[in-house]
Amino acid sequence: MEKWECPCGYVYDPATGDEDNGVAAGTAWTDLPEEWVCPLCGAEQESFWKAD
C-alpha cells in the first residue's frame, strides 16, 4: 500500500494506520474518514502527497 506524506514530515503508513486517532492498521489512504487530519500538525488530507 502507498504511503502518504504531510508537509510537516508525518508519513501515513496504511500498514500501521493511526490507531491513536481511530484509524485501524490496514486502512488504505482512500478509506480514511473524511474528518481525519494529520495527527502532528492538523493538515487536511489534500495537503498530503505520495511518499517515495
mmCIF entry with sequence, helices, sheets and N, C-alpha, C, O atoms, coordinates in Angstrom:
data_MODEL
# 
_entry.id   MODEL 
# 
_entity.id                         1 
_entity.type                       polymer 
_entity.pdbx_number_of_molecules   1 
# 
_entity_poly.entity_id                      1 
_entity_poly.type                           'polypeptide(L)' 
_entity_poly.nstd_linkage                   no 
_entity_poly.nstd_monomer                   no 
_entity_poly.pdbx_seq_one_letter_code       MEKWECPCGYVYDPATGDEDNGVAAGTAWTDLPEEWVCPLCGAEQESFWKAD 
_entity_poly.pdbx_seq_one_letter_code_can   MEKWECPCGYVYDPATGDEDNGVAAGTAWTDLPEEWVCPLCGAEQESFWKAD 
_entity_poly.pdbx_strand_id                 A 
# 
loop_
_entity_poly_seq.entity_id 
_entity_poly_seq.num 
_entity_poly_seq.mon_id 
_entity_poly_seq.hetero 
1 1  MET n 
1 2  GLU n 
1 3  LYS n 
1 4  TRP n 
1 5  GLU n 
1 6  CYS n 
1 7  PRO n 
1 8  CYS n 
1 9  GLY n 
1 10 TYR n 
1 11 VAL n 
1 12 TYR n 
1 13 ASP n 
1 14 PRO n 
1 15 ALA n 
1 16 THR n 
1 17 GLY n 
1 18 ASP n 
1 19 GLU n 
1 20 ASP n 
1 21 ASN n 
1 22 GLY n 
1 23 VAL n 
1 24 ALA n 
1 25 ALA n 
1 26 GLY n 
1 27 THR n 
1 28 ALA n 
1 29 TRP n 
1 30 THR n 
1 31 ASP n 
1 32 LEU n 
1 33 PRO n 
1 34 GLU n 
1 35 GLU n 
1 36 TRP n 
1 37 VAL n 
1 38 CYS n 
1 39 PRO n 
1 40 LEU n 
1 41 CYS n 
1 42 GLY n 
1 43 ALA n 
1 44 GLU n 
1 45 GLN n 
1 46 GLU n 
1 47 SER n 
1 48 PHE n 
1 49 TRP n 
1 50 LYS n 
1 51 ALA n 
1 52 ASP n 
# 
_struct_asym.id          A 
_struct_asym.entity_id   1 
# 
loop_
_struct_conf.conf_type_id 
_struct_conf.id 
_struct_conf.pdbx_PDB_helix_id 
_struct_conf.beg_label_comp_id 
_struct_conf.beg_label_asym_id 
_struct_conf.beg_label_seq_id 
_struct_conf.pdbx_beg_PDB_ins_code 
_struct_conf.end_label_comp_id 
_struct_conf.end_label_asym_id 
_struct_conf.end_label_seq_id 
_struct_conf.pdbx_end_PDB_ins_code 
_struct_conf.beg_auth_comp_id 
_struct_conf.beg_auth_asym_id 
_struct_conf.beg_auth_seq_id 
_struct_conf.end_auth_comp_id 
_struct_conf.end_auth_asym_id 
_struct_conf.end_auth_seq_id 
_struct_conf.pdbx_PDB_helix_class 
_struct_conf.details 
_struct_conf.pdbx_PDB_helix_length 
HELX_P HELX_P1 AA1 GLU A 19 ? ASN A 21 ? GLU A 19 ASN A 21 5 ? 3 
HELX_P HELX_P2 AA2 TRP A 29 ? ASP A 31 ? TRP A 29 ASP A 31 5 ? 3 
HELX_P HELX_P3 AA3 GLN A 45 ? SER A 47 ? GLN A 45 SER A 47 5 ? 3 
# 
_struct_conf_type.id          HELX_P 
_struct_conf_type.criteria    ? 
_struct_conf_type.reference   ? 
# 
_struct_sheet.id               AA1 
_struct_sheet.type             ? 
_struct_sheet.number_strands   3 
_struct_sheet.details          ? 
# 
loop_
_struct_sheet_order.sheet_id 
_struct_sheet_order.range_id_1 
_struct_sheet_order.range_id_2 
_struct_sheet_order.offset 
_struct_sheet_order.sense 
AA1 1 2 ? anti-parallel 
AA1 2 3 ? anti-parallel 
# 
loop_
_struct_sheet_range.sheet_id 
_struct_sheet_range.id 
_struct_sheet_range.beg_label_comp_id 
_struct_sheet_range.beg_label_asym_id 
_struct_sheet_range.beg_label_seq_id 
_struct_sheet_range.pdbx_beg_PDB_ins_code 
_struct_sheet_range.end_label_comp_id 
_struct_sheet_range.end_label_asym_id 
_struct_sheet_range.end_label_seq_id 
_struct_sheet_range.pdbx_end_PDB_ins_code 
_struct_sheet_range.beg_auth_comp_id 
_struct_sheet_range.beg_auth_asym_id 
_struct_sheet_range.beg_auth_seq_id 
_struct_sheet_range.end_auth_comp_id 
_struct_sheet_range.end_auth_asym_id 
_struct_sheet_range.end_auth_seq_id 
AA1 1 VAL A 11 ? TYR A 12 ? VAL A 11 TYR A 12 
AA1 2 TRP A 4  ? GLU A 5  ? TRP A 4  GLU A 5  
AA1 3 TRP A 49 ? LYS A 50 ? TRP A 49 LYS A 50 
# 
loop_
_atom_site.group_PDB 
_atom_site.id 
_atom_site.type_symbol 
_atom_site.label_atom_id 
_atom_site.label_alt_id 
_atom_site.label_comp_id 
_atom_site.label_asym_id 
_atom_site.label_entity_id 
_atom_site.label_seq_id 
_atom_site.pdbx_PDB_ins_code 
_atom_site.Cartn_x 
_atom_site.Cartn_y 
_atom_site.Cartn_z 
_atom_site.occupancy 
_atom_site.B_iso_or_equiv 
_atom_site.pdbx_formal_charge 
_atom_site.auth_seq_id 
_atom_site.auth_comp_id 
_atom_site.auth_asym_id 
_atom_site.auth_atom_id 
_atom_site.pdbx_PDB_model_num 
ATOM 1   N N  . MET A 1 1  ? 0.836   -1.188 0.000  1.00 0.00 ? 1  MET A N  1 
ATOM 2   C CA . MET A 1 1  ? 0.000   0.000  0.000  1.00 0.00 ? 1  MET A CA 1 
ATOM 3   C C  . MET A 1 1  ? 0.878   1.248  0.000  1.00 0.00 ? 1  MET A C  1 
ATOM 4   O O  . MET A 1 1  ? 1.978   1.253  0.552  1.00 0.00 ? 1  MET A O  1 
ATOM 5   N N  . GLU A 1 2  ? 0.376   2.287  -0.622 1.00 0.00 ? 2  GLU A N  1 
ATOM 6   C CA . GLU A 1 2  ? 1.141   3.518  -0.737 1.00 0.00 ? 2  GLU A CA 1 
ATOM 7   C C  . GLU A 1 2  ? 1.133   4.315  0.560  1.00 0.00 ? 2  GLU A C  1 
ATOM 8   O O  . GLU A 1 2  ? 0.129   4.369  1.270  1.00 0.00 ? 2  GLU A O  1 
ATOM 9   N N  . LYS A 1 3  ? 2.278   4.934  0.855  1.00 0.00 ? 3  LYS A N  1 
ATOM 10  C CA . LYS A 1 3  ? 2.402   5.829  1.999  1.00 0.00 ? 3  LYS A CA 1 
ATOM 11  C C  . LYS A 1 3  ? 2.187   7.255  1.517  1.00 0.00 ? 3  LYS A C  1 
ATOM 12  O O  . LYS A 1 3  ? 2.468   7.577  0.363  1.00 0.00 ? 3  LYS A O  1 
ATOM 13  N N  . TRP A 1 4  ? 1.688   8.103  2.402  1.00 0.00 ? 4  TRP A N  1 
ATOM 14  C CA . TRP A 1 4  ? 1.399   9.496  2.076  1.00 0.00 ? 4  TRP A CA 1 
ATOM 15  C C  . TRP A 1 4  ? 2.091   10.404 3.082  1.00 0.00 ? 4  TRP A C  1 
ATOM 16  O O  . TRP A 1 4  ? 2.075   10.137 4.283  1.00 0.00 ? 4  TRP A O  1 
ATOM 17  N N  . GLU A 1 5  ? 2.701   11.484 2.583  1.00 0.00 ? 5  GLU A N  1 
ATOM 18  C CA . GLU A 1 5  ? 3.482   12.376 3.439  1.00 0.00 ? 5  GLU A CA 1 
ATOM 19  C C  . GLU A 1 5  ? 2.832   13.749 3.559  1.00 0.00 ? 5  GLU A C  1 
ATOM 20  O O  . GLU A 1 5  ? 2.314   14.301 2.589  1.00 0.00 ? 5  GLU A O  1 
ATOM 21  N N  . CYS A 1 6  ? 2.876   14.278 4.766  1.00 0.00 ? 6  CYS A N  1 
ATOM 22  C CA . CYS A 1 6  ? 2.364   15.612 5.078  1.00 0.00 ? 6  CYS A CA 1 
ATOM 23  C C  . CYS A 1 6  ? 3.507   16.621 4.949  1.00 0.00 ? 6  CYS A C  1 
ATOM 24  O O  . CYS A 1 6  ? 4.668   16.247 5.114  1.00 0.00 ? 6  CYS A O  1 
ATOM 25  N N  . PRO A 1 7  ? 3.210   17.880 4.660  1.00 0.00 ? 7  PRO A N  1 
ATOM 26  C CA . PRO A 1 7  ? 4.270   18.893 4.612  1.00 0.00 ? 7  PRO A CA 1 
ATOM 27  C C  . PRO A 1 7  ? 5.095   18.985 5.905  1.00 0.00 ? 7  PRO A C  1 
ATOM 28  O O  . PRO A 1 7  ? 6.251   19.409 5.867  1.00 0.00 ? 7  PRO A O  1 
ATOM 29  N N  . CYS A 1 8  ? 4.515   18.595 7.043  1.00 0.00 ? 8  CYS A N  1 
ATOM 30  C CA . CYS A 1 8  ? 5.247   18.659 8.309  1.00 0.00 ? 8  CYS A CA 1 
ATOM 31  C C  . CYS A 1 8  ? 6.227   17.506 8.481  1.00 0.00 ? 8  CYS A C  1 
ATOM 32  O O  . CYS A 1 8  ? 7.039   17.510 9.405  1.00 0.00 ? 8  CYS A O  1 
ATOM 33  N N  . GLY A 1 9  ? 6.149   16.510 7.583  1.00 0.00 ? 9  GLY A N  1 
ATOM 34  C CA . GLY A 1 9  ? 7.055   15.371 7.666  1.00 0.00 ? 9  GLY A CA 1 
ATOM 35  C C  . GLY A 1 9  ? 6.404   14.086 8.145  1.00 0.00 ? 9  GLY A C  1 
ATOM 36  O O  . GLY A 1 9  ? 7.002   13.016 8.038  1.00 0.00 ? 9  GLY A O  1 
ATOM 37  N N  . TYR A 1 10 ? 5.183   14.172 8.673  1.00 0.00 ? 10 TYR A N  1 
ATOM 38  C CA . TYR A 1 10 ? 4.474   12.960 9.103  1.00 0.00 ? 10 TYR A CA 1 
ATOM 39  C C  . TYR A 1 10 ? 4.171   12.099 7.877  1.00 0.00 ? 10 TYR A C  1 
ATOM 40  O O  . TYR A 1 10 ? 3.774   12.616 6.833  1.00 0.00 ? 10 TYR A O  1 
ATOM 41  N N  . VAL A 1 11 ? 4.359   10.790 8.006  1.00 0.00 ? 11 VAL A N  1 
ATOM 42  C CA . VAL A 1 11 ? 4.053   9.861  6.920  1.00 0.00 ? 11 VAL A CA 1 
ATOM 43  C C  . VAL A 1 11 ? 2.946   8.925  7.383  1.00 0.00 ? 11 VAL A C  1 
ATOM 44  O O  . VAL A 1 11 ? 3.082   8.223  8.385  1.00 0.00 ? 11 VAL A O  1 
ATOM 45  N N  . TYR A 1 12 ? 1.839   8.929  6.629  1.00 0.00 ? 12 TYR A N  1 
ATOM 46  C CA . TYR A 1 12 ? 0.764   7.984  6.914  1.00 0.00 ? 12 TYR A CA 1 
ATOM 47  C C  . TYR A 1 12 ? 1.112   6.669  6.226  1.00 0.00 ? 12 TYR A C  1 
ATOM 48  O O  . TYR A 1 12 ? 1.265   6.610  5.006  1.00 0.00 ? 12 TYR A O  1 
ATOM 49  N N  . ASP A 1 13 ? 1.233   5.622  7.028  1.00 0.00 ? 13 ASP A N  1 
ATOM 50  C CA . ASP A 1 13 ? 1.547   4.278  6.526  1.00 0.00 ? 13 ASP A CA 1 
ATOM 51  C C  . ASP A 1 13 ? 0.326   3.397  6.775  1.00 0.00 ? 13 ASP A C  1 
ATOM 52  O O  . ASP A 1 13 ? -0.005  3.114  7.926  1.00 0.00 ? 13 ASP A O  1 
ATOM 53  N N  . PRO A 1 14 ? -0.346  2.961  5.711  1.00 0.00 ? 14 PRO A N  1 
ATOM 54  C CA . PRO A 1 14 ? -1.528  2.120  5.887  1.00 0.00 ? 14 PRO A CA 1 
ATOM 55  C C  . PRO A 1 14 ? -1.270  0.852  6.700  1.00 0.00 ? 14 PRO A C  1 
ATOM 56  O O  . PRO A 1 14 ? -2.178  0.339  7.353  1.00 0.00 ? 14 PRO A O  1 
ATOM 57  N N  . ALA A 1 15 ? -0.052  0.350  6.663  1.00 0.00 ? 15 ALA A N  1 
ATOM 58  C CA . ALA A 1 15 ? 0.266   -0.872 7.403  1.00 0.00 ? 15 ALA A CA 1 
ATOM 59  C C  . ALA A 1 15 ? 0.108   -0.670 8.905  1.00 0.00 ? 15 ALA A C  1 
ATOM 60  O O  . ALA A 1 15 ? -0.244  -1.606 9.623  1.00 0.00 ? 15 ALA A O  1 
ATOM 61  N N  . THR A 1 16 ? 0.366   0.548  9.387  1.00 0.00 ? 16 THR A N  1 
ATOM 62  C CA . THR A 1 16 ? 0.246   0.816  10.819 1.00 0.00 ? 16 THR A CA 1 
ATOM 63  C C  . THR A 1 16 ? -0.977  1.640  11.163 1.00 0.00 ? 16 THR A C  1 
ATOM 64  O O  . THR A 1 16 ? -1.398  1.662  12.319 1.00 0.00 ? 16 THR A O  1 
ATOM 65  N N  . GLY A 1 17 ? -1.567  2.330  10.168 1.00 0.00 ? 17 GLY A N  1 
ATOM 66  C CA . GLY A 1 17 ? -2.739  3.161  10.428 1.00 0.00 ? 17 GLY A CA 1 
ATOM 67  C C  . GLY A 1 17 ? -2.410  4.308  11.372 1.00 0.00 ? 17 GLY A C  1 
ATOM 68  O O  . GLY A 1 17 ? -1.271  4.773  11.424 1.00 0.00 ? 17 GLY A O  1 
ATOM 69  N N  . ASP A 1 18 ? -3.394  4.751  12.104 1.00 0.00 ? 18 ASP A N  1 
ATOM 70  C CA . ASP A 1 18 ? -3.244  5.816  13.102 1.00 0.00 ? 18 ASP A CA 1 
ATOM 71  C C  . ASP A 1 18 ? -4.192  5.485  14.246 1.00 0.00 ? 18 ASP A C  1 
ATOM 72  O O  . ASP A 1 18 ? -5.192  6.167  14.471 1.00 0.00 ? 18 ASP A O  1 
ATOM 73  N N  . GLU A 1 19 ? -3.850  4.421  14.957 1.00 0.00 ? 19 GLU A N  1 
ATOM 74  C CA . GLU A 1 19 ? -4.735  3.891  15.994 1.00 0.00 ? 19 GLU A CA 1 
ATOM 75  C C  . GLU A 1 19 ? -5.074  4.912  17.075 1.00 0.00 ? 19 GLU A C  1 
ATOM 76  O O  . GLU A 1 19 ? -6.167  4.867  17.641 1.00 0.00 ? 19 GLU A O  1 
ATOM 77  N N  . ASP A 1 20 ? -4.154  5.833  17.370 1.00 0.00 ? 20 ASP A N  1 
ATOM 78  C CA . ASP A 1 20 ? -4.428  6.857  18.381 1.00 0.00 ? 20 ASP A CA 1 
ATOM 79  C C  . ASP A 1 20 ? -5.581  7.765  17.976 1.00 0.00 ? 20 ASP A C  1 
ATOM 80  O O  . ASP A 1 20 ? -6.215  8.395  18.822 1.00 0.00 ? 20 ASP A O  1 
ATOM 81  N N  . ASN A 1 21 ? -5.847  7.827  16.669 1.00 0.00 ? 21 ASN A N  1 
ATOM 82  C CA . ASN A 1 21 ? -6.917  8.686  16.164 1.00 0.00 ? 21 ASN A CA 1 
ATOM 83  C C  . ASN A 1 21 ? -8.020  7.893  15.463 1.00 0.00 ? 21 ASN A C  1 
ATOM 84  O O  . ASN A 1 21 ? -8.732  8.424  14.611 1.00 0.00 ? 21 ASN A O  1 
ATOM 85  N N  . GLY A 1 22 ? -8.152  6.624  15.830 1.00 0.00 ? 22 GLY A N  1 
ATOM 86  C CA . GLY A 1 22 ? -9.269  5.810  15.378 1.00 0.00 ? 22 GLY A CA 1 
ATOM 87  C C  . GLY A 1 22 ? -9.148  5.184  14.003 1.00 0.00 ? 22 GLY A C  1 
ATOM 88  O O  . GLY A 1 22 ? -10.148 4.742  13.437 1.00 0.00 ? 22 GLY A O  1 
ATOM 89  N N  . VAL A 1 23 ? -7.929  5.137  13.449 1.00 0.00 ? 23 VAL A N  1 
ATOM 90  C CA . VAL A 1 23 ? -7.732  4.527  12.129 1.00 0.00 ? 23 VAL A CA 1 
ATOM 91  C C  . VAL A 1 23 ? -6.956  3.227  12.320 1.00 0.00 ? 23 VAL A C  1 
ATOM 92  O O  . VAL A 1 23 ? -5.789  3.236  12.711 1.00 0.00 ? 23 VAL A O  1 
ATOM 93  N N  . ALA A 1 24 ? -7.618  2.122  12.040 1.00 0.00 ? 24 ALA A N  1 
ATOM 94  C CA . ALA A 1 24 ? -7.020  0.806  12.262 1.00 0.00 ? 24 ALA A CA 1 
ATOM 95  C C  . ALA A 1 24 ? -5.898  0.518  11.274 1.00 0.00 ? 24 ALA A C  1 
ATOM 96  O O  . ALA A 1 24 ? -5.897  1.014  10.147 1.00 0.00 ? 24 ALA A O  1 
ATOM 97  N N  . ALA A 1 25 ? -4.944  -0.292 11.719 1.00 0.00 ? 25 ALA A N  1 
ATOM 98  C CA . ALA A 1 25 ? -3.894  -0.767 10.820 1.00 0.00 ? 25 ALA A CA 1 
ATOM 99  C C  . ALA A 1 25 ? -4.540  -1.465 9.638  1.00 0.00 ? 25 ALA A C  1 
ATOM 100 O O  . ALA A 1 25 ? -5.534  -2.174 9.793  1.00 0.00 ? 25 ALA A O  1 
ATOM 101 N N  . GLY A 1 26 ? -3.969  -1.259 8.449  1.00 0.00 ? 26 GLY A N  1 
ATOM 102 C CA . GLY A 1 26 ? -4.512  -1.856 7.245  1.00 0.00 ? 26 GLY A CA 1 
ATOM 103 C C  . GLY A 1 26 ? -5.499  -0.951 6.512  1.00 0.00 ? 26 GLY A C  1 
ATOM 104 O O  . GLY A 1 26 ? -6.048  -1.348 5.484  1.00 0.00 ? 26 GLY A O  1 
ATOM 105 N N  . THR A 1 27 ? -5.734  0.267  7.029  1.00 0.00 ? 27 THR A N  1 
ATOM 106 C CA . THR A 1 27 ? -6.663  1.198  6.385  1.00 0.00 ? 27 THR A CA 1 
ATOM 107 C C  . THR A 1 27 ? -5.962  1.944  5.256  1.00 0.00 ? 27 THR A C  1 
ATOM 108 O O  . THR A 1 27 ? -5.022  2.703  5.489  1.00 0.00 ? 27 THR A O  1 
ATOM 109 N N  . ALA A 1 28 ? -6.429  1.720  4.031  1.00 0.00 ? 28 ALA A N  1 
ATOM 110 C CA . ALA A 1 28 ? -5.849  2.383  2.864  1.00 0.00 ? 28 ALA A CA 1 
ATOM 111 C C  . ALA A 1 28 ? -6.139  3.885  2.916  1.00 0.00 ? 28 ALA A C  1 
ATOM 112 O O  . ALA A 1 28 ? -7.099  4.329  3.547  1.00 0.00 ? 28 ALA A O  1 
ATOM 113 N N  . TRP A 1 29 ? -5.288  4.647  2.239  1.00 0.00 ? 29 TRP A N  1 
ATOM 114 C CA . TRP A 1 29 ? -5.458  6.106  2.184  1.00 0.00 ? 29 TRP A CA 1 
ATOM 115 C C  . TRP A 1 29 ? -6.862  6.474  1.711  1.00 0.00 ? 29 TRP A C  1 
ATOM 116 O O  . TRP A 1 29 ? -7.497  7.370  2.268  1.00 0.00 ? 29 TRP A O  1 
ATOM 117 N N  . THR A 1 30 ? -7.339  5.786  0.689  1.00 0.00 ? 30 THR A N  1 
ATOM 118 C CA . THR A 1 30 ? -8.649  6.091  0.119  1.00 0.00 ? 30 THR A CA 1 
ATOM 119 C C  . THR A 1 30 ? -9.803  5.736  1.048  1.00 0.00 ? 30 THR A C  1 
ATOM 120 O O  . THR A 1 30 ? -10.938 6.153  0.815  1.00 0.00 ? 30 THR A O  1 
ATOM 121 N N  . ASP A 1 31 ? -9.521  4.968  2.101  1.00 0.00 ? 31 ASP A N  1 
ATOM 122 C CA . ASP A 1 31 ? -10.556 4.568  3.049  1.00 0.00 ? 31 ASP A CA 1 
ATOM 123 C C  . ASP A 1 31 ? -10.532 5.375  4.347  1.00 0.00 ? 31 ASP A C  1 
ATOM 124 O O  . ASP A 1 31 ? -11.309 5.101  5.262  1.00 0.00 ? 31 ASP A O  1 
ATOM 125 N N  . LEU A 1 32 ? -9.639  6.373  4.431  1.00 0.00 ? 32 LEU A N  1 
ATOM 126 C CA . LEU A 1 32 ? -9.591  7.205  5.638  1.00 0.00 ? 32 LEU A CA 1 
ATOM 127 C C  . LEU A 1 32 ? -10.897 7.984  5.785  1.00 0.00 ? 32 LEU A C  1 
ATOM 128 O O  . LEU A 1 32 ? -11.484 8.403  4.788  1.00 0.00 ? 32 LEU A O  1 
ATOM 129 N N  . PRO A 1 33 ? -11.353 8.180  7.016  1.00 0.00 ? 33 PRO A N  1 
ATOM 130 C CA . PRO A 1 33 ? -12.538 9.013  7.219  1.00 0.00 ? 33 PRO A CA 1 
ATOM 131 C C  . PRO A 1 33 ? -12.263 10.441 6.730  1.00 0.00 ? 33 PRO A C  1 
ATOM 132 O O  . PRO A 1 33 ? -11.140 10.931 6.852  1.00 0.00 ? 33 PRO A O  1 
ATOM 133 N N  . GLU A 1 34 ? -13.273 11.099 6.182  1.00 0.00 ? 34 GLU A N  1 
ATOM 134 C CA . GLU A 1 34 ? -13.104 12.456 5.663  1.00 0.00 ? 34 GLU A CA 1 
ATOM 135 C C  . GLU A 1 34 ? -12.570 13.424 6.702  1.00 0.00 ? 34 GLU A C  1 
ATOM 136 O O  . GLU A 1 34 ? -11.837 14.354 6.368  1.00 0.00 ? 34 GLU A O  1 
ATOM 137 N N  . GLU A 1 35 ? -12.930 13.214 7.951  1.00 0.00 ? 35 GLU A N  1 
ATOM 138 C CA . GLU A 1 35 ? -12.526 14.148 9.017  1.00 0.00 ? 35 GLU A CA 1 
ATOM 139 C C  . GLU A 1 35 ? -11.104 13.908 9.531  1.00 0.00 ? 35 GLU A C  1 
ATOM 140 O O  . GLU A 1 35 ? -10.610 14.690 10.343 1.00 0.00 ? 35 GLU A O  1 
ATOM 141 N N  . TRP A 1 36 ? -10.431 12.833 9.070  1.00 0.00 ? 36 TRP A N  1 
ATOM 142 C CA . TRP A 1 36 ? -9.077  12.553 9.535  1.00 0.00 ? 36 TRP A CA 1 
ATOM 143 C C  . TRP A 1 36 ? -8.117  13.632 9.041  1.00 0.00 ? 36 TRP A C  1 
ATOM 144 O O  . TRP A 1 36 ? -8.137  14.007 7.869  1.00 0.00 ? 36 TRP A O  1 
ATOM 145 N N  . VAL A 1 37 ? -7.274  14.128 9.954  1.00 0.00 ? 37 VAL A N  1 
ATOM 146 C CA . VAL A 1 37 ? -6.250  15.118 9.631  1.00 0.00 ? 37 VAL A CA 1 
ATOM 147 C C  . VAL A 1 37 ? -4.917  14.634 10.178 1.00 0.00 ? 37 VAL A C  1 
ATOM 148 O O  . VAL A 1 37 ? -4.868  13.694 10.971 1.00 0.00 ? 37 VAL A O  1 
ATOM 149 N N  . CYS A 1 38 ? -3.836  15.278 9.753  1.00 0.00 ? 38 CYS A N  1 
ATOM 150 C CA . CYS A 1 38 ? -2.504  14.917 10.240 1.00 0.00 ? 38 CYS A CA 1 
ATOM 151 C C  . CYS A 1 38 ? -2.480  14.994 11.759 1.00 0.00 ? 38 CYS A C  1 
ATOM 152 O O  . CYS A 1 38 ? -2.860  16.017 12.330 1.00 0.00 ? 38 CYS A O  1 
ATOM 153 N N  . PRO A 1 39 ? -2.042  13.934 12.420 1.00 0.00 ? 39 PRO A N  1 
ATOM 154 C CA . PRO A 1 39 ? -2.018  13.937 13.887 1.00 0.00 ? 39 PRO A CA 1 
ATOM 155 C C  . PRO A 1 39 ? -0.944  14.858 14.470 1.00 0.00 ? 39 PRO A C  1 
ATOM 156 O O  . PRO A 1 39 ? -0.985  15.166 15.661 1.00 0.00 ? 39 PRO A O  1 
ATOM 157 N N  . LEU A 1 40 ? 0.010   15.300 13.657 1.00 0.00 ? 40 LEU A N  1 
ATOM 158 C CA . LEU A 1 40 ? 1.057   16.189 14.170 1.00 0.00 ? 40 LEU A CA 1 
ATOM 159 C C  . LEU A 1 40 ? 0.720   17.667 14.011 1.00 0.00 ? 40 LEU A C  1 
ATOM 160 O O  . LEU A 1 40 ? 0.908   18.459 14.935 1.00 0.00 ? 40 LEU A O  1 
ATOM 161 N N  . CYS A 1 41 ? 0.217   18.035 12.823 1.00 0.00 ? 41 CYS A N  1 
ATOM 162 C CA . CYS A 1 41 ? 0.018   19.468 12.570 1.00 0.00 ? 41 CYS A CA 1 
ATOM 163 C C  . CYS A 1 41 ? -1.420  19.841 12.230 1.00 0.00 ? 41 CYS A C  1 
ATOM 164 O O  . CYS A 1 41 ? -1.741  21.026 12.145 1.00 0.00 ? 41 CYS A O  1 
ATOM 165 N N  . GLY A 1 42 ? -2.293  18.851 12.032 1.00 0.00 ? 42 GLY A N  1 
ATOM 166 C CA . GLY A 1 42 ? -3.690  19.136 11.740 1.00 0.00 ? 42 GLY A CA 1 
ATOM 167 C C  . GLY A 1 42 ? -3.990  19.427 10.278 1.00 0.00 ? 42 GLY A C  1 
ATOM 168 O O  . GLY A 1 42 ? -5.102  19.839 9.948  1.00 0.00 ? 42 GLY A O  1 
ATOM 169 N N  . ALA A 1 43 ? -3.003  19.217 9.385  1.00 0.00 ? 43 ALA A N  1 
ATOM 170 C CA . ALA A 1 43 ? -3.226  19.464 7.954  1.00 0.00 ? 43 ALA A CA 1 
ATOM 171 C C  . ALA A 1 43 ? -4.279  18.496 7.414  1.00 0.00 ? 43 ALA A C  1 
ATOM 172 O O  . ALA A 1 43 ? -4.349  17.339 7.827  1.00 0.00 ? 43 ALA A O  1 
ATOM 173 N N  . GLU A 1 44 ? -5.092  18.992 6.487  1.00 0.00 ? 44 GLU A N  1 
ATOM 174 C CA . GLU A 1 44 ? -6.115  18.158 5.872  1.00 0.00 ? 44 GLU A CA 1 
ATOM 175 C C  . GLU A 1 44 ? -5.487  17.221 4.846  1.00 0.00 ? 44 GLU A C  1 
ATOM 176 O O  . GLU A 1 44 ? -4.361  17.441 4.399  1.00 0.00 ? 44 GLU A O  1 
ATOM 177 N N  . GLN A 1 45 ? -6.214  16.188 4.482  1.00 0.00 ? 45 GLN A N  1 
ATOM 178 C CA . GLN A 1 45 ? -5.702  15.152 3.575  1.00 0.00 ? 45 GLN A CA 1 
ATOM 179 C C  . GLN A 1 45 ? -5.241  15.709 2.239  1.00 0.00 ? 45 GLN A C  1 
ATOM 180 O O  . GLN A 1 45 ? -4.329  15.158 1.623  1.00 0.00 ? 45 GLN A O  1 
ATOM 181 N N  . GLU A 1 46 ? -5.856  16.793 1.782  1.00 0.00 ? 46 GLU A N  1 
ATOM 182 C CA . GLU A 1 46 ? -5.489  17.386 0.494  1.00 0.00 ? 46 GLU A CA 1 
ATOM 183 C C  . GLU A 1 46 ? -4.046  17.905 0.481  1.00 0.00 ? 46 GLU A C  1 
ATOM 184 O O  . GLU A 1 46 ? -3.467  18.113 -0.585 1.00 0.00 ? 46 GLU A O  1 
ATOM 185 N N  . SER A 1 47 ? -3.475  18.110 1.665  1.00 0.00 ? 47 SER A N  1 
ATOM 186 C CA . SER A 1 47 ? -2.110  18.624 1.772  1.00 0.00 ? 47 SER A CA 1 
ATOM 187 C C  . SER A 1 47 ? -1.050  17.539 1.593  1.00 0.00 ? 47 SER A C  1 
ATOM 188 O O  . SER A 1 47 ? 0.124   17.843 1.382  1.00 0.00 ? 47 SER A O  1 
ATOM 189 N N  . PHE A 1 48 ? -1.467  16.270 1.677  1.00 0.00 ? 48 PHE A N  1 
ATOM 190 C CA . PHE A 1 48 ? -0.529  15.148 1.595  1.00 0.00 ? 48 PHE A CA 1 
ATOM 191 C C  . PHE A 1 48 ? -0.204  14.805 0.151  1.00 0.00 ? 48 PHE A C  1 
ATOM 192 O O  . PHE A 1 48 ? -0.979  15.104 -0.757 1.00 0.00 ? 48 PHE A O  1 
ATOM 193 N N  . TRP A 1 49 ? 0.946   14.176 -0.054 1.00 0.00 ? 49 TRP A N  1 
ATOM 194 C CA . TRP A 1 49 ? 1.333   13.649 -1.358 1.00 0.00 ? 49 TRP A CA 1 
ATOM 195 C C  . TRP A 1 49 ? 1.897   12.253 -1.164 1.00 0.00 ? 49 TRP A C  1 
ATOM 196 O O  . TRP A 1 49 ? 2.267   11.871 -0.054 1.00 0.00 ? 49 TRP A O  1 
ATOM 197 N N  . LYS A 1 50 ? 1.962   11.491 -2.251 1.00 0.00 ? 50 LYS A N  1 
ATOM 198 C CA . LYS A 1 50 ? 2.511   10.129 -2.176 1.00 0.00 ? 50 LYS A CA 1 
ATOM 199 C C  . LYS A 1 50 ? 3.972   10.194 -1.786 1.00 0.00 ? 50 LYS A C  1 
ATOM 200 O O  . LYS A 1 50 ? 4.759   10.920 -2.393 1.00 0.00 ? 50 LYS A O  1 
ATOM 201 N N  . ALA A 1 51 ? 4.327   9.431  -0.769 1.00 0.00 ? 51 ALA A N  1 
ATOM 202 C CA . ALA A 1 51 ? 5.711   9.386  -0.296 1.00 0.00 ? 51 ALA A CA 1 
ATOM 203 C C  . ALA A 1 51 ? 6.519   8.460  -1.195 1.00 0.00 ? 51 ALA A C  1 
ATOM 204 O O  . ALA A 1 51 ? 5.974   7.526  -1.783 1.00 0.00 ? 51 ALA A O  1 
ATOM 205 N N  . ASP A 1 52 ? 7.805   8.717  -1.300 1.00 0.00 ? 52 ASP A N  1 
ATOM 206 C CA . ASP A 1 52 ? 8.704   7.871  -2.093 1.00 0.00 ? 52 ASP A CA 1 
ATOM 207 C C  . ASP A 1 52 ? 9.029   6.590  -1.372 1.00 0.00 ? 52 ASP A C  1 
ATOM 208 O O  . ASP A 1 52 ? 9.772   5.759  -1.893 1.00 0.00 ? 52 ASP A O  1 
# 
